[in-house]
Amino acid sequence: MDNHIEILPLRIIAAKFISTNELEGLEELNRVASGMSRIVRLRYRIWEAAFTALLGGTAFTILPGLWMTLSGVKGGEFIAFLGLILFGFWLVTVFYWRWFQYGRMKANIPQPAIYANSNDPAARNLERFFQIAQLETTPRAFFVTRNNVRRYLKRRYFFGRLRAALVSEDSAVRELLFSPSGLWFSREVFMEVNVEALIEQAKVKPSRAGAPKSYDYTDAVMSLIEHPTIRSLEAGKRGNQKIIVGLLEAWYISKRVTAPSETQLANYAKMILNVIEKNRATSS
């Protein structure tokens, strides 16, 4: 094996772990990261709402309260005290999202990663890449500042439950991630490595380029027959396609089998909607 060391985005390296075809590997990365995102998205939205509300409440109470107190206005101390309470709750909210990702305030050990299907071959190979990245002997990842200066990352960045977000192309997925020592982290990350050597070290076998991917559409669609949600859909109503995509995704997750990409599911949902609309038009 040649000692071919190159600087590559983390996302490209991860894609090479998944498939010998880089484009296919990138598509699989998007699918795996999106699956992780769907599992935690509601939790994140609730957390985000609490974070914003408490931060706003703190600003609108503690600052006026301090001003009123210093000005000798009656009730200022109470408002400032209320602001301090809200600030305390805001800190707890921040700590919660860090604890959720790293198991504690400081990331000491790798946490079990969240995947829609941990038995998915793409997810397994991605996790093997992260396990290699977690080692002290692996070249450190880095990002580049606006001044073109490298800032190296500690291996603890790969310890979190949401580490799949590090290789996602979607900013909505990357926004889920906290760094081990700060808040949101969405930088493009690079590594200077011999990718083939890493793959050999990880003992993974990327899928061969062009290998056909088969998805059990039949059983997934059969599961929707007489489904209460499908029966309650109003033909032509906006949002129907998203509902059907969600039902199909839920079926694949429940069966712990590899799901198609979100684009493929959306196309199939359109076909299902067309059939539903035609059948209801015929019966009416």
PyMOL commands that set and color helices and strands:
alter all, ss='L'
color gray80, all
select helices_A, chain A and resi 10-18+22-70+76-102+121-133+155-158+163-167+171-174+195-202+217-222+228-231+240-255+262-283
alter helices_A, ss='H'
color red, helices_A
select strands_A, chain A and resi 6-9+142-144+150-152+190-193
alter strands_A, ss='S'
color yellow, strands_A
deselect
rebuild
show_as cartoon
